[in-house]
Amino acid sequence: MKKNYYDLIIVGAGPAGLFAAHELKVKSAGREGQTKNVLVIEKGNDVEERHCFVEEVGYCQHCKECNIMCGVGGAGTFSDGTLNLRPDVGGDLTEFCDPKTAWQLVEEVDRVFLEHGMPDELYSGTEEDIEDLKRRAASVGASFIEINQRHIGSDKTKAVIKAFKDDLVAHGVEFMLNTSVVDLLIEEEGAGKKRAKVCRGVITDNGDTIKCGCTLLAPGRVGATWVDEFIKRHGLDAEYADIDVGVRVEVPAITMNPVTKINRDPKFHIRTKRYDDFTRTFCTNEHGFVVKEEYDDFIGVNGHSMKTKKSKNTNFAFLVRVGLTKPVENTTRYGRSIAKLATTIGGGKPIIQRMGDLRRGRRSSWESIKRNLVKNTLADVTPGDISMALPHRIMMDIIEGLEKLNEIIPGVASDSTLLYAPEIKFYAMRAKVDMNMETTVKNLFAAGDGTGLSRDIVNAAATGILAARGMLKTCG
């Protein structure tokens, strides 16, 4: 039964929200007579009601209908399900805690996922293989980031998330699904220099005002614009975070096998010579599928890989870091404008182009795609010219970066390599928080990708744990 007051409210049921709820469950249950009433509010569906795979082909055809970015588990539910077990990949936890605590948080996230059914195979590579790959990268002025990883698989992640959520419910955590938070209940207290804003609860899209002791904002990556609006409306201290703009690259799996055998999701960082811009590989899907993501007003691409179904290709994102300075600082709006233009040029579908055509300044056609050596795993696309959609500087970075990556992994920049656009990673405005993850509004905490404080599943989950600990200090 819905209550009008909860001790703690969590907005968002992605990794940050779920791990915050788990931490609150564990810590409050350990205090006799002090178990907290916790409510998780999520705008999307329950995890069992999220269906984004067509079994025959292995990729999503109706992402908008099944709300791929929202729902219990967050966007990561339909990701590759790779966990990067480092505190400085996908963010930097040492910004919020000491290095020892940061590594302990990573271990805690790993342990909880394992408890709820994540496969326990660890991808780490031998010391000799890692050293060789680092040497090859260094020889061309790039770097390879060594990471221990686990892979859940896009087709197995839902079961892990369901077990996680069921455990929270069994311990008294309540979920309010298909409900959006449209505003925060902000009041002012004190006088003069001691006057301060305090969060007293939330207002939902069905008109309910639910009061609470502390509130955690953890809306996930899809909540970037939503967080931006709240920050401006209530005067939270924040700054615009950089975004990543690029393409999804698809090559024969055999091309990437020598590297993915060492690290399932290899991370290469490359500085381009022309502009000195930061580029990187991200979200490699071994024997995976390129998939379409539908947002309200534009189309994007991503990648999946599964435990039970495999393609002949491997795909990965190749991204360029974009930051803006005055007078235009809104990176989210800039990224959305790029995505909208790409969607317009693609006729409402992602653009696909052969690397050889891009090099020669010509658009790809269905004829060239059909005779291409690499067969596209995403069929709902428009052959075209990506350089008409992405800014010139970004395109030059992508071409130069992939050609440098080709020196490390021969074949990734061959003429037959397929590029899909746009792939854009939004990280919202970065909320200013203290070491307890509390914002400049008292009793209002922040965590995860949607508030600009993380960039992957593990770091999002860890910031959720830190925020939960901070909430217990304030409202415990």
VOPAGU-2260 file (C-alpha; in pm, 1 decimal, decimal comma):
REM VOPAGU-2260
SITE   aa  ch    i         X         Y         Z
SITE  MET   A    0       0,0       0,0       0,0
SITE  LYS   A    1     134,5     339,2     -99,9
SITE  LYS   A    2     228,5     567,4     189,9
SITE  ASN   A    3     245,5     943,6     209,7
SITE  TYR   A    4     583,6     933,8     385,3
SITE  TYR   A    5     900,1     725,0     347,9
SITE  ASP   A    6    1226,8     752,9     530,0
SITE  LEU   A    7    1417,4     732,4     202,9
SITE  ILE   A    8    1314,1     772,0    -162,3
SITE  ILE   A    9    1527,9     661,5    -457,2
SITE  VAL   A   10    1441,8     800,4    -800,8
SITE  GLY   A   11    1553,2     546,9   -1061,9
SITE  ALA   A   12    1593,8     168,6   -1056,7
SITE  GLY   A   13    1914,2     137,7   -1257,0
SITE  PRO   A   14    2245,9      20,2   -1107,3
SITE  ALA   A   15    2284,3     329,3    -886,7
SITE  GLY   A   16    1930,0     303,4    -751,1
SITE  LEU   A   17    1932,0     -72,4    -699,8
SITE  PHE   A   18    2267,5     -75,1    -521,4
SITE  ALA   A   19    2163,0     218,2    -305,6
SITE  ALA   A   20    1851,6      22,9    -206,0
SITE  HIS   A   21    2064,8    -284,2    -135,8
SITE  GLU   A   22    2298,2     -84,7      87,6
SITE  LEU   A   23    2004,0      66,7     275,2
SITE  LYS   A   24    1852,6    -279,0     316,7
SITE  VAL   A   25    2175,8    -423,3     455,5
SITE  LYS   A   26    2272,1    -135,0     684,1
SITE  SER   A   27    1928,4     -49,3     822,9
SITE  ALA   A   28    1841,4    -415,6     878,4
SITE  GLY   A   29    2151,4    -443,4    1093,0
SITE  ARG   A   30    2010,4    -193,1    1340,5
SITE  GLU   A   31    1748,8    -351,6    1559,5
SITE  GLY   A   32    1425,5    -157,2    1545,1
SITE  GLN   A   33    1563,9      88,5    1289,7
SITE  THR   A   34    1468,1     -67,9     958,1
SITE  LYS   A   35    1402,1     213,7     712,7
SITE  ASN   A   36    1103,2     249,3     484,0
SITE  VAL   A   37    1255,4     270,0     135,7
SITE  LEU   A   38    1068,5     354,0    -185,7
SITE  VAL   A   39    1217,3     321,8    -535,2
SITE  ILE   A   40    1031,4     521,2    -802,1
SITE  GLU   A   41    1093,6     415,1   -1163,7
SITE  LYS   A   42     936,9     563,0   -1477,8
SITE  GLY   A   43     967,1     238,4   -1676,6
SITE  ASN   A   44     839,4    -117,4   -1652,6
SITE  ASP   A   45     935,2    -403,8   -1425,6
SITE  VAL   A   46    1227,6    -604,0   -1558,3
SITE  GLU   A   47    1009,0    -901,3   -1658,7
SITE  GLU   A   48     793,8    -671,2   -1871,8
SITE  ARG   A   49    1086,4    -531,9   -2067,5
SITE  HIS   A   50    1120,0    -716,7   -2397,9
SITE  CYS   A   51    1383,7    -593,2   -2638,9
SITE  PHE   A   52    1503,6    -908,6   -2812,2
SITE  VAL   A   53    1355,3   -1082,3   -3110,7
SITE  GLU   A   54    1469,2   -1438,4   -3057,1
SITE  GLU   A   55    1506,7   -1523,9   -3426,0
SITE  VAL   A   56    1751,6   -1243,0   -3500,9
SITE  GLY   A   57    1883,0   -1143,2   -3162,2
SITE  TYR   A   58    1829,2    -769,1   -3173,0
SITE  CYS   A   59    1566,5    -515,3   -3085,9
SITE  GLN   A   60    1317,5    -405,6   -3349,8
SITE  HIS   A   61    1084,0    -204,0   -3128,8
SITE  CYS   A   62    1308,2     -39,4   -2870,7
SITE  LYS   A   63    1075,2     253,4   -2817,4
SITE  GLU   A   64     779,7      28,1   -2740,7
SITE  CYS   A   65     968,6    -174,6   -2484,2
SITE  ASN   A   66    1144,1     130,0   -2337,5
SITE  ILE   A   67    1498,8       1,4   -2373,4
SITE  MET   A   68    1650,2     286,3   -2174,8
SITE  CYS   A   69    1403,6     280,8   -1882,9
SITE  GLY   A   70    1268,7      26,3   -1637,7
SITE  VAL   A   71    1403,8    -182,6   -1351,8
SITE  GLY   A   72    1772,5    -245,4   -1420,1
SITE  GLY   A   73    1814,4      71,2   -1626,0
SITE  ALA   A   74    1976,7      90,5   -1967,4
SITE  GLY   A   75    2232,5    -168,9   -1857,6
SITE  THR   A   76    1965,1    -440,5   -1858,9
SITE  PHE   A   77    1991,3    -460,5   -2236,8
SITE  SER   A   78    2358,8    -380,3   -2262,9
SITE  ASP   A   79    2634,4    -632,8   -2320,2
SITE  GLY   A   80    2638,7    -682,7   -1944,6
SITE  THR   A   81    3014,4    -637,1   -1911,6
SITE  LEU   A   82    3144,4    -525,7   -1572,7
SITE  ASN   A   83    3473,8    -335,2   -1571,0
SITE  LEU   A   84    3617,3    -408,1   -1228,1
SITE  ARG   A   85    3823,0     -92,7   -1180,7
SITE  PRO   A   86    3734,4     226,1    -989,2
SITE  ASP   A   87    3891,2     452,5   -1253,4
SITE  VAL   A   88    3712,0     317,4   -1562,1
SITE  GLY   A   89    3367,5     459,0   -1628,4
SITE  GLY   A   90    3441,6     740,7   -1387,4
SITE  ASP   A   91    3679,8     786,5   -1097,7
SITE  LEU   A   92    3558,2     680,6    -755,9
SITE  THR   A   93    3859,6     840,8    -586,7
SITE  GLU   A   94    3687,3    1174,4    -646,0
SITE  PHE   A   95    3446,3    1072,4    -369,2
SITE  CYS   A   96    3651,5     845,7    -142,3
SITE  ASP   A   97    4003,9     723,5     -74,4
SITE  PRO   A   98    4163,9     464,2    -310,5
SITE  LYS   A   99    4123,4     176,0     -64,5
SITE  THR   A  100    3750,9     243,1     -26,7
SITE  ALA   A  101    3717,6     280,6    -404,3
SITE  TRP   A  102    3854,5     -68,8    -464,1
SITE  GLN   A  103    3638,5    -207,1    -182,1
SITE  LEU   A  104    3332,4     -60,8    -353,7
SITE  VAL   A  105    3424,3    -234,0    -681,2
SITE  GLU   A  106    3463,8    -563,0    -494,4
SITE  GLU   A  107    3127,1    -508,2    -325,3
SITE  VAL   A  108    2951,1    -448,4    -657,9
SITE  ASP   A  109    3113,0    -761,7    -800,9
SITE  ARG   A  110    3010,6    -970,1    -499,2
SITE  VAL   A  111    2646,7    -857,5    -508,3
SITE  PHE   A  112    2613,1    -932,1    -879,3
SITE  LEU   A  113    2763,6   -1277,2    -822,3
SITE  GLU   A  114    2516,4   -1341,1    -539,8
SITE  HIS   A  115    2230,0   -1273,7    -779,5
SITE  GLY   A  116    2341,1   -1507,8   -1055,7
SITE  MET   A  117    2612,3   -1336,7   -1257,5
SITE  PRO   A  118    2847,2   -1592,3   -1421,2
SITE  ASP   A  119    3167,0   -1612,5   -1217,5
SITE  GLU   A  120    3408,0   -1636,4   -1511,6
SITE  LEU   A  121    3671,4   -1363,2   -1485,2
SITE  TYR   A  122    3829,5   -1222,1   -1800,5
SITE  SER   A  123    4174,6   -1092,7   -1715,9
SITE  GLY   A  124    4435,3   -1219,2   -1965,5
SITE  THR   A  125    4784,6   -1341,9   -1882,2
SITE  GLU   A  126    5059,6   -1104,5   -1777,1
SITE  GLU   A  127    5247,8   -1182,8   -2097,8
SITE  ASP   A  128    4946,5   -1108,7   -2319,4
SITE  ILE   A  129    4868,0    -784,5   -2136,9
SITE  GLU   A  130    5228,1    -667,0   -2159,4
SITE  ASP   A  131    5241,8    -745,5   -2531,0
SITE  LEU   A  132    4920,2    -553,6   -2599,3
SITE  LYS   A  133    5039,7    -255,4   -2398,2
SITE  ARG   A  134    5366,2    -256,8   -2594,0
SITE  ARG   A  135    5186,9    -268,5   -2929,0
SITE  ALA   A  136    4960,6      19,5   -2827,0
SITE  ALA   A  137    5249,5     228,4   -2694,2
SITE  SER   A  138    5442,3     178,4   -3018,1
SITE  VAL   A  139    5182,0     386,2   -3204,7
SITE  GLY   A  140    5124,6     642,8   -2930,3
SITE  ALA   A  141    4811,9     481,6   -2784,3
SITE  SER   A  142    4744,6     311,4   -2453,2
SITE  PHE   A  143    4573,9     -12,1   -2354,2
SITE  ILE   A  144    4390,8      -9,5   -2020,0
SITE  GLU   A  145    4422,7    -334,2   -1826,4
SITE  ILE   A  146    4091,6    -437,6   -1666,6
SITE  ASN   A  147    3952,0    -745,0   -1494,7
SITE  GLN   A  148    3605,6    -804,6   -1641,0
SITE  ARG   A  149    3299,6   -1021,8   -1606,9
SITE  HIS   A  150    3039,2   -1076,9   -1876,3
SITE  ILE   A  151    2674,4   -1137,1   -1790,8
SITE  GLY   A  152    2543,8   -1133,6   -2149,6
SITE  SER   A  153    2256,0    -931,9   -2292,1
SITE  ASP   A  154    2030,4   -1238,5   -2282,3
SITE  LYS   A  155    2111,5   -1323,0   -1918,9
SITE  THR   A  156    2110,9    -979,9   -1756,5
SITE  LYS   A  157    1734,4    -970,8   -1703,3
SITE  ALA   A  158    1746,6   -1281,5   -1483,7
SITE  VAL   A  159    2019,7   -1128,7   -1267,4
SITE  ILE   A  160    1827,0    -802,8   -1229,9
SITE  LYS   A  161    1505,0    -990,4   -1147,4
SITE  ALA   A  162    1680,1   -1184,9    -870,5
SITE  PHE   A  163    1827,1    -860,4    -739,5
SITE  LYS   A  164    1492,8    -680,7    -733,8
SITE  ASP   A  165    1307,2    -979,1    -583,1
SITE  ASP   A  166    1560,7    -986,8    -298,8
SITE  LEU   A  167    1505,8    -617,2    -229,0
SITE  VAL   A  168    1128,0    -660,7    -224,7
SITE  ALA   A  169    1160,7    -959,3       9,4
SITE  HIS   A  170    1347,1    -733,1     251,1
SITE  GLY   A  171    1083,3    -461,9     249,5
SITE  VAL   A  172    1198,7    -225,5     -25,4
SITE  GLU   A  173     894,9     -92,5    -213,9
SITE  PHE   A  174     885,0     -16,3    -586,9
SITE  MET   A  175     655,4     231,3    -760,9
SITE  LEU   A  176     682,6     158,2   -1134,9
SITE  ASN   A  177     559,1     337,8   -1447,0
SITE  THR   A  178     570,1     656,7   -1244,4
SITE  SER   A  179     769,3     969,5   -1322,1
SITE  VAL   A  180     891,5    1225,6   -1073,7
SITE  VAL   A  181     796,1    1564,0   -1218,4
SITE  ASP   A  182     929,8    1784,3    -939,5
SITE  LEU   A  183    1101,7    1792,0    -605,4
SITE  LEU   A  184     944,7    1926,8    -289,9
SITE  ILE   A  185    1200,8    2193,8    -199,7
SITE  GLU   A  186    1157,3    2419,7     102,5
SITE  GLU   A  187    1375,0    2684,6     260,4
SITE  GLU   A  188    1469,9    2688,2     625,1
SITE  GLY   A  189    1672,3    2917,3     848,2
SITE  ALA   A  190    1733,9    3287,3     801,8
SITE  GLY   A  191    2006,9    3515,9     676,8
SITE  LYS   A  192    2336,6    3344,8     594,8
SITE  LYS   A  193    2204,0    3022,0     747,9
SITE  ARG   A  194    1911,2    3010,0     506,1
SITE  ALA   A  195    1924,1    2687,6     305,6
SITE  LYS   A  196    1718,1    2479,3      65,3
SITE  VAL   A  197    1597,4    2140,9     189,0
SITE  CYS   A  198    1439,1    1856,3      -7,2
SITE  ARG   A  199    1128,9    1721,6     169,0
SITE  GLY   A  200    1002,5    1478,4     -94,4
SITE  VAL   A  201     888,6    1432,9    -454,3
SITE  ILE   A  202     588,8    1506,3    -674,3
SITE  THR   A  203     486,9    1237,0    -924,6
SITE  ASP   A  204     314,5    1257,9   -1261,8
SITE  ASN   A  205      -9,7    1125,5   -1111,4
SITE  GLY   A  206     -27,1    1426,9    -880,9
SITE  ASP   A  207      91,2    1258,1    -561,4
SITE  THR   A  208     319,3    1439,0    -320,7
SITE  ILE   A  209     528,8    1188,2    -125,9
SITE  LYS   A  210     733,4    1324,9     159,6
SITE  CYS   A  211    1052,3    1170,0     290,0
SITE  GLY   A  212    1358,8    1221,5     503,2
SITE  CYS   A  213    1613,8    1196,1     220,9
SITE  THR   A  214    1589,5    1168,1    -158,2
SITE  LEU   A  215    1838,4    1014,6    -401,5
SITE  LEU   A  216    1841,2    1120,1    -766,4
SITE  ALA   A  217    1962,8     822,9    -972,6
SITE  PRO   A  218    1766,8     844,4   -1300,4
SITE  GLY   A  219    2027,2     686,6   -1528,7
SITE  ARG   A  220    2162,1     811,0   -1860,2
SITE  VAL   A  221    1816,8     861,4   -2008,1
SITE  GLY   A  222    1749,4    1117,1   -1733,9
SITE  ALA   A  223    2011,7    1366,7   -1856,0
SITE  THR   A  224    1760,4    1628,4   -1969,8
SITE  TRP   A  225    1541,5    1564,0   -1664,6
SITE  VAL   A  226    1832,3    1631,2   -1428,1
SITE  ASP   A  227    1924,9    1941,9   -1625,3
SITE  GLU   A  228    1574,3    2080,9   -1570,2
SITE  PHE   A  229    1581,0    2013,4   -1194,3
SITE  ILE   A  230    1923,4    2169,6   -1156,6
SITE  LYS   A  231    1806,1    2490,7   -1321,5
SITE  ARG   A  232    1467,7    2496,8   -1148,7
SITE  HIS   A  233    1600,6    2451,4    -797,5
SITE  GLY   A  234    1940,9    2615,4    -826,5
SITE  LEU   A  235    2161,0    2312,8    -757,5
SITE  ASP   A  236    2531,7    2369,9    -807,8
SITE  ALA   A  237    2642,9    2179,4   -1118,2
SITE  GLU   A  238    2853,8    2196,6   -1430,5
SITE  TYR   A  239    2812,5    2056,2   -1779,0
SITE  ALA   A  240    2994,4    1728,1   -1827,6
SITE  ASP   A  241    3174,1    1624,4   -2144,4
SITE  ILE   A  242    2990,3    1390,7   -2381,4
SITE  ASP   A  243    3115,9    1121,0   -2618,5
SITE  VAL   A  244    3020,0    1137,4   -2987,6
SITE  GLY   A  245    3108,2     874,6   -3242,8
SITE  VAL   A  246    3014,2     562,5   -3432,5
SITE  ARG   A  247    2953,6     192,0   -3379,5
SITE  VAL   A  248    3218,2      -9,6   -3565,8
SITE  GLU   A  249    3146,9    -360,8   -3697,3
SITE  VAL   A  250    3420,1    -598,7   -3817,3
SITE  PRO   A  251    3458,8    -975,0   -3861,5
SITE  ALA   A  252    3497,2   -1139,8   -3521,5
SITE  ILE   A  253    3819,1   -1302,1   -3640,2
SITE  THR   A  254    3972,1    -954,0   -3672,2
SITE  MET   A  255    3917,5    -877,2   -3304,1
SITE  ASN   A  256    3971,7   -1228,2   -3166,2
SITE  PRO   A  257    4343,2   -1182,6   -3084,7
SITE  VAL   A  258    4248,4    -891,8   -2857,1
SITE  THR   A  259    3912,2   -1004,3   -2717,2
SITE  LYS   A  260    4079,1   -1328,4   -2606,0
SITE  ILE   A  261    4295,8   -1111,3   -2380,7
SITE  ASN   A  262    4022,8    -868,3   -2269,7
SITE  ARG   A  263    3658,7    -921,4   -2362,4
SITE  ASP   A  264    3592,5    -545,8   -2373,5
SITE  PRO   A  265    3935,1    -396,8   -2455,8
SITE  LYS   A  266    3988,4     -28,3   -2376,6
SITE  PHE   A  267    4220,4     166,5   -2606,2
SITE  HIS   A  268    4280,8     537,5   -2551,4
SITE  ILE   A  269    4414,5     737,9   -2845,4
SITE  ARG   A  270    4512,0    1105,1   -2880,1
SITE  THR   A  271    4470,9    1235,0   -3233,8
SITE  LYS   A  272    4756,4    1431,9   -3389,2
SITE  ARG   A  273    4547,9    1683,3   -3583,6
SITE  TYR   A  274    4339,8    1815,0   -3293,7
SITE  ASP   A  275    4494,3    1645,9   -2988,3
SITE  ASP   A  276    4146,7    1510,4   -2907,9
SITE  PHE   A  277    4077,7    1212,8   -2682,5
SITE  THR   A  278    3925,7     909,9   -2856,9
SITE  ARG   A  279    3855,9     564,6   -2718,9
SITE  THR   A  280    3705,4     224,9   -2780,5
SITE  PHE   A  281    3403,3     137,3   -2569,1
SITE  CYS   A  282    3153,1    -147,0   -2523,6
SITE  THR   A  283    3302,2    -420,1   -2739,7
SITE  ASN   A  284    3054,7    -697,6   -2821,6
SITE  GLU   A  285    3231,6   -1017,2   -2923,6
SITE  HIS   A  286    3024,8   -1211,1   -3182,8
SITE  GLY   A  287    2756,9    -952,3   -3111,2
SITE  PHE   A  288    2483,3    -748,8   -3278,7
SITE  VAL   A  289    2446,2    -380,6   -3354,2
SITE  VAL   A  290    2112,0    -253,3   -3225,3
SITE  LYS   A  291    1900,0      56,3   -3263,1
SITE  GLU   A  292    1802,4     282,4   -2973,8
SITE  GLU   A  293    1494,4     502,5   -3006,2
SITE  TYR   A  294    1471,5     820,0   -2802,3
SITE  ASP   A  295    1184,2    1067,7   -2806,1
SITE  ASP   A  296    1321,0    1274,8   -3092,7
SITE  PHE   A  297    1617,8    1091,7   -3241,5
SITE  ILE   A  298    1766,4     751,4   -3320,6
SITE  GLY   A  299    2093,2     611,7   -3186,6
SITE  VAL   A  300    2289,5     288,6   -3205,2
SITE  ASN   A  301    2445,3      55,9   -2951,3
SITE  GLY   A  302    2569,4    -302,0   -2934,8
SITE  HIS   A  303    2468,0    -629,4   -2765,9
SITE  SER   A  304    2625,6    -968,6   -2723,0
SITE  MET   A  305    2465,2   -1278,6   -2579,7
SITE  LYS   A  306    2567,9   -1602,3   -2415,3
SITE  THR   A  307    2341,4   -1822,6   -2627,3
SITE  LYS   A  308    2332,0   -1653,9   -2970,2
SITE  LYS   A  309    2630,5   -1530,5   -3167,8
SITE  SER   A  310    2695,6   -1352,1   -3495,6
SITE  LYS   A  311    3005,2   -1370,4   -3714,5
SITE  ASN   A  312    3094,6   -1013,1   -3627,8
SITE  THR   A  313    3230,4    -812,6   -3335,8
SITE  ASN   A  314    3126,0    -452,3   -3280,9
SITE  PHE   A  315    3250,1    -169,4   -3062,0
SITE  ALA   A  316    3191,1     200,9   -3013,4
SITE  PHE   A  317    3459,9     444,0   -3121,7
SITE  LEU   A  318    3402,1     772,6   -2943,7
SITE  VAL   A  319    3540,8    1125,5   -2937,5
SITE  ARG   A  320    3529,0    1321,5   -2611,2
SITE  VAL   A  321    3355,5    1657,8   -2658,0
SITE  GLY   A  322    3363,6    1943,7   -2407,5
SITE  LEU   A  323    3235,4    2295,0   -2462,5
SITE  THR   A  324    3329,8    2630,9   -2311,0
SITE  LYS   A  325    3155,1    2968,4   -2297,0
SITE  PRO   A  326    2936,1    3094,3   -2448,8
SITE  VAL   A  327    2793,7    2749,9   -2538,7
SITE  GLU   A  328    2840,1    2501,5   -2254,5
SITE  ASN   A  329    2536,1    2276,6   -2286,3
SITE  THR   A  330    2694,9    1954,8   -2412,9
SITE  THR   A  331    2368,6    1762,0   -2381,1
SITE  ARG   A  332    2186,8    1999,8   -2615,6
SITE  TYR   A  333    2480,6    1994,3   -2856,9
SITE  GLY   A  334    2485,0    1614,3   -2861,9
SITE  ARG   A  335    2111,1    1597,1   -2918,1
SITE  SER   A  336    2140,6    1840,0   -3211,0
SITE  ILE   A  337    2396,6    1609,1   -3374,8
SITE  ALA   A  338    2173,9    1306,5   -3315,2
SITE  LYS   A  339    1868,0    1484,5   -3458,3
SITE  LEU   A  340    2058,4    1582,9   -3772,8
SITE  ALA   A  341    2180,5    1224,7   -3818,4
SITE  THR   A  342    1824,9    1097,7   -3771,1
SITE  THR   A  343    1698,1    1342,9   -4033,7
SITE  ILE   A  344    1965,6    1240,5   -4284,3
SITE  GLY   A  345    1894,4     872,9   -4213,4
SITE  GLY   A  346    1520,3     916,0   -4263,3
SITE  GLY   A  347    1447,8     808,8   -3907,2
SITE  LYS   A  348    1700,4     525,0   -3914,9
SITE  PRO   A  349    2068,8     497,2   -3821,0
SITE  ILE   A  350    2315,5     572,4   -4101,1
SITE  ILE   A  351    2545,5     293,3   -4218,1
SITE  GLN   A  352    2861,6     350,0   -4421,7
SITE  ARG   A  353    3159,6     144,0   -4536,8
SITE  MET   A  354    3494,6     268,7   -4406,3
SITE  GLY   A  355    3628,3     272,1   -4763,5
SITE  ASP   A  356    3344,5     495,4   -4879,1
SITE  LEU   A  357    3400,7     732,9   -4588,1
SITE  ARG   A  358    3770,6     761,9   -4672,3
SITE  ARG   A  359    3691,8     846,0   -5034,4
SITE  GLY   A  360    3423,0    1100,1   -4952,0
SITE  ARG   A  361    3131,1     910,3   -5104,0
SITE  ARG   A  362    2810,4     779,7   -4958,1
SITE  SER   A  363    2739,3     408,7   -4928,9
SITE  SER   A  364    2448,0     255,6   -5116,3
SITE  TRP   A  365    2243,4     -58,4   -5062,1
SITE  GLU   A  366    2432,0    -210,9   -5354,0
SITE  SER   A  367    2770,0    -150,5   -5187,4
SITE  ILE   A  368    2640,5    -268,6   -4848,3
SITE  LYS   A  369    2498,0    -590,6   -4994,3
SITE  ARG   A  370    2821,7    -682,8   -5169,9
SITE  ASN   A  371    3036,4    -582,7   -4872,0
SITE  LEU   A  372    3253,2    -851,3   -4711,4
SITE  VAL   A  373    3121,5    -763,2   -4363,1
SITE  LYS   A  374    2746,7    -826,8   -4340,2
SITE  ASN   A  375    2553,9    -581,8   -4125,3
SITE  THR   A  376    2378,6    -731,0   -3820,3
SITE  LEU   A  377    2140,2    -433,2   -3798,6
SITE  ALA   A  378    1912,7    -429,6   -4102,7
SITE  ASP   A  379    1692,6    -129,3   -4017,0
SITE  VAL   A  380    1943,2     129,9   -4142,2
SITE  THR   A  381    1994,4     382,9   -4420,7
SITE  PRO   A  382    2313,0     365,2   -4629,0
SITE  GLY   A  383    2458,6     713,1   -4651,7
SITE  ASP   A  384    2739,5     950,0   -4565,2
SITE  ILE   A  385    2809,6     985,5   -4193,5
SITE  SER   A  386    3023,7    1294,1   -4258,2
SITE  MET   A  387    2704,9    1484,6   -4346,6
SITE  ALA   A  388    2574,9    1426,2   -3993,3
SITE  LEU   A  389    2875,3    1435,6   -3760,4
SITE  PRO   A  390    3089,0    1752,3   -3733,7
SITE  HIS   A  391    3404,1    1762,5   -3946,1
SITE  ARG   A  392    3638,6    1764,7   -3647,5
SITE  ILE   A  393    3476,5    1454,2   -3501,4
SITE  MET   A  394    3490,1    1273,6   -3836,1
SITE  MET   A  395    3860,9    1351,4   -3875,4
SITE  ASP   A  396    3920,2    1222,2   -3521,2
SITE  ILE   A  397    3731,5     900,1   -3599,8
SITE  ILE   A  398    3919,8     834,1   -3923,3
SITE  GLU   A  399    4260,6     911,0   -3769,4
SITE  GLY   A  400    4184,1     717,4   -3451,6
SITE  LEU   A  401    4063,2     407,1   -3635,0
SITE  GLU   A  402    4364,4     410,1   -3863,2
SITE  LYS   A  403    4591,3     424,3   -3559,3
SITE  LEU   A  404    4389,8     143,8   -3396,9
SITE  ASN   A  405    4442,7     -51,4   -3719,7
SITE  GLU   A  406    4816,8     -52,5   -3645,6
SITE  ILE   A  407    4740,4    -231,3   -3317,0
SITE  ILE   A  408    4461,0    -455,0   -3449,8
SITE  PRO   A  409    4514,3    -509,4   -3824,2
SITE  GLY   A  410    4188,2    -504,1   -4017,1
SITE  VAL   A  411    3970,7    -280,2   -3799,6
SITE  ALA   A  412    4001,0       7,2   -4048,0
SITE  SER   A  413    3974,4    -194,6   -4369,8
SITE  ASP   A  414    3752,3     -69,8   -4650,9
SITE  SER   A  415    3487,6    -331,9   -4563,6
SITE  THR   A  416    3454,6    -221,9   -4198,7
SITE  LEU   A  417    3103,6     -94,8   -4128,0
SITE  LEU   A  418    3029,6     224,8   -3937,4
SITE  TYR   A  419    2689,9     308,0   -3785,7
SITE  ALA   A  420    2589,6     654,4   -3661,0
SITE  PRO   A  421    2510,9     818,7   -3437,0
SITE  GLU   A  422    2642,6     669,2   -3114,8
SITE  ILE   A  423    2633,9     935,9   -2845,8
SITE  LYS   A  424    2685,6     894,3   -2472,8
SITE  PHE   A  425    2513,6    1161,4   -2265,0
SITE  TYR   A  426    2622,7    1217,3   -1907,1
SITE  ALA   A  427    2396,1    1505,2   -1806,9
SITE  MET   A  428    2507,0    1797,0   -1599,0
SITE  ARG   A  429    2746,4    1694,1   -1324,9
SITE  ALA   A  430    2585,0    1767,2    -991,2
SITE  LYS   A  431    2816,7    1907,8    -726,3
SITE  VAL   A  432    2822,7    1668,8    -430,5
SITE  ASP   A  433    3019,2    1630,5    -110,3
SITE  MET   A  434    3189,7    1313,1      11,0
SITE  ASN   A  435    2848,0    1179,8     121,4
SITE  MET   A  436    2708,6    1236,2    -230,7
SITE  GLU   A  437    2481,1    1509,7     -94,6
SITE  THR   A  438    2404,8    1797,3    -329,8
SITE  THR   A  439    2391,9    2166,4    -238,8
SITE  VAL   A  440    2025,5    2111,0    -148,4
SITE  LYS   A  441    2010,4    1954,3     196,2
SITE  ASN   A  442    1875,6    1594,8     214,1
SITE  LEU   A  443    1902,8    1561,2    -164,7
SITE  PHE   A  444    2164,9    1313,0    -285,4
SITE  ALA   A  445    2285,0    1215,3    -632,9
SITE  ALA   A  446    2443,1     907,0    -794,4
SITE  GLY   A  447    2496,8     735,3   -1127,2
SITE  ASP   A  448    2519,5     831,2   -1492,1
SITE  GLY   A  449    2212,0    1054,6   -1500,6
SITE  THR   A  450    2364,4    1304,3   -1259,6
SITE  GLY   A  451    2702,0    1304,3   -1433,8
SITE  LEU   A  452    2880,1    1117,6   -1153,6
SITE  SER   A  453    2959,6     791,5   -1337,7
SITE  ARG   A  454    2985,3     644,4   -1686,3
SITE  ASP   A  455    2935,0     270,2   -1650,3
SITE  ILE   A  456    2752,1       2,2   -1452,1
SITE  VAL   A  457    3015,0     -57,2   -1182,1
SITE  ASN   A  458    3084,7     308,6   -1109,8
SITE  ALA   A  459    2713,0     389,7   -1112,3
SITE  ALA   A  460    2647,3     110,8    -862,0
SITE  ALA   A  461    2937,0     225,5    -642,2
SITE  THR   A  462    2814,1     585,2    -631,0
SITE  GLY   A  463    2473,8     447,7    -532,2
SITE  ILE   A  464    2634,3     266,4    -237,9
SITE  LEU   A  465    2816,7     582,9    -130,8
SITE  ALA   A  466    2495,5     786,0    -155,9
SITE  ALA   A  467    2307,0     531,0      55,2
SITE  ARG   A  468    2572,6     555,6     325,3
SITE  GLY   A  469    2543,8     932,7     315,1
SITE  MET   A  470    2165,2     916,0     342,2
SITE  LEU   A  471    2189,1     696,4     649,8
SITE  LYS   A  472    2425,7     945,8     812,0
SITE  THR   A  473    2178,7    1226,6     749,2
SITE  CYS   A  474    1847,2    1048,1     789,9
SITE  GLY   A  475    1954,0     747,5     997,0
